[in-house]
Each structure stands twice: as C-alpha cells, then as structure tokens.
C-alpha cells in the first residue's frame, strides 16, 4: 500500500496557510484555514472536503511542498465525502480500467511520446515538431494501458489511482525508454508530483510537452515566422502539479512572436475551465461553474486576446466552443507552434 508522504509539522508551523486562504472557490480567512487544515490532518470532517472544487491549485499555493490537495482527496475517500454523485463515480471508475487484454509492447529507441488516454489526438502531434518522437500507441483500443489515472482525484478516489498506477508505469517502462514526453499535463504531473508524493518509483525520465516544444522550436528557429497574435492561455488544473514548467508558456510565446495578453486571471490566479465543478454535489456547483467560465472568457476578451491556447483536451471540450462563440480562436499549443513554422494546424 502506497502512503502519502505528508509532514504534519510543516502545516502546524505554517503561519499563512496559503493552501486554503488563496483558494479562489472558497472564501477562507487565516484563522478558519488553521482550524480546518487541522481537522483534515486529524481525519475529521471539514467543510473544505465538501466544497473543494478539485482544481489542484492548493498544491501550487503550498510553499512547503506538502501536498495538501492529495491529503484532501485522501480524506474525502476515507470519510466517503465524494465530490461527484455516486453513479458518476462508479461509472467513471469502471470506464478507466486498464488492461482489458494484454498490451503488445515494442521496444522504442530514443524518446517516446505518450498521449495517455488521448490516442485520438495523434493528429496534434504531426509535422516536424514531433518527427524525432515515437508514439507509444495510436490504437484507441489500447489507450487505457497508458491512462495515468490521475483523473480520479476529481472523483475522490485515491485508492483507484494507487491500485492501477504501478501497472501503467510498468507498461511504459516495458518499452525500454529512458525519456518520455507527455502530451498532457496530467500525465506529466502523475510521474513527477503524484508518484513521488506516494513513494511510487518511476524508472523513466518525464519531459513536459512545453519544455520539449520550446527546445524543438529552438532547433527550428530559422523557420519561425512571428505570428503577431494576441493570445490567452487556459491553464489546466493539472498544470498546478508542475508550476516549474509554467514559465515555458511565455518562453514559447516569445519565441514564436505572440503576445501573452495581460490578464487578471493568469498564473497562480488562473481559473479552471469549470468542467469538474459542473457535476459536483456541492450546492450551486453548476451556477458557480458557469459564472467562473463567463468571468474567465470576459477577462480574455477585455485583454484583447484573439486566440485561446489550450493544452488540456478536457478544457477544450468544456470551453472551446464557448471561446469560439466569443470571437476567440481555440488552439492547442502544439498547433500554435506548428503555425509558427509554416505548417497547417490540425
């Protein structure tokens, strides 16, 4: 059984409790934050466990690297305080079962590209930017063999992740790869944040897509033609697990000649797409989700953005059509980079 490596003394000696006081979906003052975090640590009920938007942001807000969000989700499961209705949880858990049949494993030379559960998005990994990478699998029937399972943090199901993740890691490692580029922030966060937090060994090096894209663009720098676009970036929840990679957003934008428009809801203050809040059991969850989506898109428009850049397929499903209806072009980061080197977007 994997155990969360959580240091209680770091919380008890913290005088700011940023993990809760900076939350954008709950209004928590420092005194209340201290009381509630102690309840959570002690395994007691707390309104935080009921009202958490599961946006991952407290992982970034914690200045001590103490994994408050993983603790919250663990307590939700232990106390059976699930963010989503039971039927949705049961259906979601059944949907993501890996290894219905044995995967065919082939040795991959060089660096591999992992699409995780999004094998249908292989069209976004075409062209010269990705010509040096080998896709682990494009077979939709095998996609769950590479599904990182971290989605179940939104379901309050730590046990599901811990039960399946070791098998996923062994499948990836069986390709005998030293380095893996992860298309989705969630996969990258799984192997660089979640796994270490639970003492799960990962025998390969993980590379964030944005770091890879930036370095590949440097190699193709002579082919870059500035796009001269004003862009907003929709930061996904799972990006909170790798805040050290967030600076690559501006590095890429500077390199391809686009302006990252100044916004209120950006960086640490970024708003999630609202997708995980829509179906939650908390009172007024749908209204909250729609309000934050409106606030987010209005912020993009006021800043003069012409393009909304995504990296999360779930964010695209939730917000893509809405940003388009508001006059912004939705684009994956990989497609934006392809445009800059003269290739067509997918």
Order of alpha helices (4+ residues) and beta strands (2+ residues): alpha-alpha-alpha-alpha-alpha-alpha-alpha-beta-beta-alpha-beta-alpha-beta-alpha-beta-alpha-beta-alpha-alpha-beta-alpha-beta-alpha
